């Protein structure tokens, strides 16, 4: 998960550096960023790729036979195929609303491009979230969204994704514990996740209430983190500065539209879960072998791993966790593997393709705008 302090810092730099003229997406893409270093980026990508290949070629076959999984995929009922297609389409359609609710007046197409390009960049490389933030900010600026509103929208989205990513595993595991069901050894996630969400909400409330509150919370957070970061030999994040920047950028937006932001982000986080349910339904694992809560628990814990920058898009690590949890909750190995393949094909692959198409479309629109501006400049000089 990209640290929130890093995201807020990145957005602040974008807002402060905003100048007249059309923003260029290229300045936000990986090759033109200052951090992380190119060497570190290459190393993490190589390591992530090796891990991904090892998981799919060595570990996965031990959990479920690929041949049996493919046979199951061939026998999917037509009704469930239709349900999968609709769920995948809903996932892509609903995703842009996470920015549309934060920027009233922004049309669907610019919101679609901003969201899908951000998703593509965040999944293309380990830790790509910080690059995605810069690209999203610049795309919003290109579509005439003011720096202040762009910063507020990107920052609020990062905070809500962070909260939901922590809250969903805690909720799902907690429900399993209440029902007395198997938690697959992840009961501690419910406790830690609940504590993290409660603390985060308290921090947000205190930060939004007053600047003095933001400074006090930030100073306390810095004091807590400083000894840990020194032992890790890494710089301590400027927690106080990050919270103040968050208050400056997102105060009005969060206090007036937090309900809409919460609903939009919850829908965006849950549509891939609907895809997974449809996949397991088509394979006969639901409602027979698994319950909706067990599927939700497996999905939310796996989603938590997406935020850990080990491999591009969480490929391999997330799939391993998802298959392992599904089998722990009662699904047989080949069915769990087949469900994971379906989930990736229906949820992940189309959204990556949508991101590629959106980036190409954005570059085309931007280049056309540059040509118009150049022609207008020539006409004015004559």
Secondary structure, 3 states (H helix, E strand, C coil): CCCHHHHHHHHHHHHHHCCCCCCCHHHHCHHHCCCCCHHHHHHHHHHHHHHHHHHHHHHHHHHCCHHHHHHHHHCCCHHHHHHHHHHHHHHHHHHCHHHHCCCCCCCHHHHHHHHHHHHHHHHHCCCCHHHHHHHHHHHHHHCCCCHHHHHHHHHHHHHHHHHHHHHHHHHHHHHHHHCCCCCCCCHHHHHHHHHHHHHHHHHHHHHHHCHHHHHHHHHHHHHHHHHHHHHCCCCCCCHHHHHHHHHHHHHHHHHHHHHHHHHHHHHHHHHHHHHHHHHHHHCCCCCCCCCHHHHHHHHHHHHHHHCCCCCHHHCCHHHHHHHHHHHHCCCCHHHHHHHHHHHHHHHHHHHHHHHHHHHHHHHHHHHHHHHHHHHHHHHHHC
